[in-house]
Amino acid sequence: MYAISLGDDGAELRPLEIWHAEEFLAHLERGREFINEYIPFGSKAADVAGAREVLQRYADMRAADTGSLHGIWLAGKLVGGVLFLNFAAAEANCEVGCWLEPAATGRGLITRAIRVLIDFAVDRRGIHRVEWVAAAANVNSVNVARRLGFTRDGVRREAYPYRGVRHDLEVWSVLAQEWRDARARAAHQER
């Protein structure tokens, strides 16, 4: 078990485990409409059994080293999370993603938590390419990719059918050396 501080505001990144099913469900209920605006994350979690099923799926992915799920707690309350949607260590590629309930937006929680995931992927696991994919209309998600220093690779036009609309998907990426260089520049500026 771990709890990684995300800053002075008491935010923490922790594992999101199967035994968190009730808390996970309550969190999704608080933000379901907002969270599901562009992504169906947790849509199968309509009750505690469904929440357990979602969490079990990610526990199985973590065990297979193909993905993982991490919760963001603020003042002891689950408010969102970040994840490796896919993790391909052999190819040194991964995709990160996020979700957050509305009351927790605007605090930089996702940006801080994703930094932790990327640091881990690049420094500990040897990942070369980290990808971020977002519906083009999901301005908040696209802005996180920009803030983190990702490069926009392109647009997969009308690639994502969701809620009766075909959305364009923006593909962003950061390479390991770019990440290390940006981190070194930021550390130098802080001195």
C-alpha positions in Angstrom: 0.0 0.0 0.0 1.2 3.5 -0.7 0.0 7.0 -0.3 1.9 9.6 -2.3 1.4 13.3 -1.3 0.3 15.4 -4.2 1.0 18.7 -2.4 0.3 20.9 0.6 -3.5 20.7 0.1 -3.6 17.2 1.6 -4.2 15.5 -1.7 -2.9 11.9 -2.0 -2.5 9.3 -4.7 -3.3 5.8 -3.4 -4.1 2.4 -4.9 -7.8 2.1 -5.8 -8.5 -1.5 -4.6 -11.5 -3.8 -4.8 -12.3 -3.2 -1.2 -12.9 0.5 -2.1 -16.0 -0.5 -4.1 -18.6 1.4 -1.9 -16.4 4.5 -1.7 -15.8 4.3 -5.5 -19.5 4.0 -6.2 -20.3 7.0 -4.0 -17.6 9.0 -5.8 -19.0 8.0 -9.2 -22.5 8.9 -8.2 -21.3 12.4 -7.1 -19.8 13.0 -10.5 -21.3 10.5 -12.9 -22.8 12.9 -15.4 -19.6 15.1 -15.5 -17.2 12.1 -15.7 -19.3 10.3 -18.3 -19.6 13.4 -20.6 -16.8 12.2 -22.8 -15.8 8.8 -21.3 -17.9 5.9 -20.1 -15.5 5.3 -17.2 -17.3 3.5 -14.5 -20.6 3.3 -16.3 -20.9 -0.4 -15.4 -20.6 0.6 -11.8 -24.3 1.3 -11.1 -24.2 -0.7 -7.8 -21.6 -2.1 -5.4 -21.3 -5.3 -7.4 -20.7 -3.3 -10.6 -18.1 -1.1 -8.8 -16.3 -4.3 -7.6 -16.3 -5.6 -11.2 -14.7 -2.4 -12.5 -12.1 -2.4 -9.7 -11.5 -6.2 -10.3 -10.9 -5.6 -14.0 -8.1 -3.1 -13.1 -6.7 -5.3 -10.4 -6.4 -8.1 -13.0 -4.7 -5.7 -15.4 -2.2 -4.7 -12.7 -1.5 -8.3 -12.0 -0.9 -8.9 -15.7 1.2 -5.7 -15.9 -1.1 -4.3 -18.6 -2.7 -1.4 -16.8 -3.5 0.0 -13.3 -5.9 2.3 -11.4 -4.9 4.9 -8.8 -7.3 7.0 -6.8 -6.9 10.6 -5.8 -8.1 11.5 -2.3 -8.6 15.0 -1.1 -9.1 15.6 2.6 -9.6 11.8 3.0 -12.3 11.7 0.3 -12.0 9.9 -3.1 -12.5 12.6 -5.8 -11.0 11.1 -8.9 -8.1 9.1 -10.3 -5.5 8.4 -12.9 -4.8 5.2 -14.7 -2.6 3.3 -17.1 -5.3 2.4 -19.7 -2.7 0.2 -21.3 0.8 -0.6 -20.3 3.0 -2.4 -22.8 6.4 -2.8 -21.0 7.9 -5.0 -23.8 7.2 -2.2 -26.4 8.0 0.5 -23.8 4.7 2.3 -24.5 1.8 3.2 -22.3 -1.4 5.3 -22.3 -2.4 7.4 -19.3 -5.9 8.7 -18.5 -7.9 10.4 -15.8 -11.3 11.2 -14.3 -12.4 13.7 -11.7 -15.6 14.7 -10.0 -16.7 18.3 -10.6 -16.1 19.5 -7.0 -12.4 18.7 -7.3 -11.7 20.4 -10.6 -9.4 23.4 -11.0 -6.9 22.4 -8.3 -4.3 20.8 -10.5 -4.9 17.3 -9.0 -4.9 15.5 -12.3 -1.7 17.3 -13.5 0.1 16.4 -10.3 -1.1 12.8 -10.2 -0.2 12.2 -13.9 3.3 13.5 -13.2 3.7 10.7 -10.6 2.5 8.1 -13.1 4.8 9.3 -15.9 7.8 9.6 -13.5 7.2 5.9 -12.5 6.7 4.8 -16.1 9.8 6.5 -17.4 12.2 6.2 -14.5 11.2 2.8 -13.0 9.7 0.9 -15.9 11.7 2.2 -18.9 8.7 3.4 -20.8 9.8 5.3 -23.9 6.5 6.8 -25.1 3.6 7.9 -23.0 0.3 8.6 -24.8 -2.7 10.7 -23.9 -5.9 10.4 -26.0 -8.9 12.7 -25.5 -12.0 13.7 -27.3 -11.2 17.0 -29.1 -14.2 18.6 -27.4 -12.9 17.6 -23.9 -11.0 20.9 -23.4 -10.1 20.1 -19.8 -8.4 16.9 -20.8 -6.6 18.4 -23.8 -5.4 21.3 -21.5 -3.9 18.8 -19.1 -1.9 17.2 -21.9 -0.6 20.7 -22.9 0.3 21.6 -19.3 2.3 18.4 -19.0 4.3 19.2 -22.1 2.8 16.5 -24.4 3.1 17.1 -28.1 -0.1 16.8 -30.2 0.6 14.0 -32.7 -2.7 14.4 -34.6 -6.4 13.8 -34.7 -8.2 10.6 -35.4 -11.3 12.1 -37.1 -14.7 10.8 -35.9 -13.0 7.8 -34.4 -14.9 7.6 -31.2 -18.7 6.9 -31.3 -20.1 7.8 -27.9 -23.6 8.9 -26.9 -24.8 9.0 -30.5 -22.0 11.3 -31.7 -18.8 10.5 -33.5 -16.1 12.4 -31.7 -12.6 13.4 -33.0 -9.9 12.0 -30.8 -6.7 14.0 -30.2 -3.6 11.9 -29.7 -0.8 13.5 -27.6 2.5 12.0 -26.5 5.6 12.7 -24.6 8.9 10.7 -25.1 11.0 9.7 -22.1 13.9 12.1 -23.0 11.5 15.0 -23.5 10.0 14.2 -20.1 13.4 14.1 -18.4 14.5 17.3 -20.1 11.4 19.2 -19.1 11.7 17.9 -15.5 15.3 19.0 -15.4 14.4 22.5 -16.7 11.6 22.9 -14.1 14.0 21.8 -11.3 16.6 24.3 -12.5 14.0 27.1 -12.6 13.0 26.4 -9.0 16.5 27.0 -7.7 
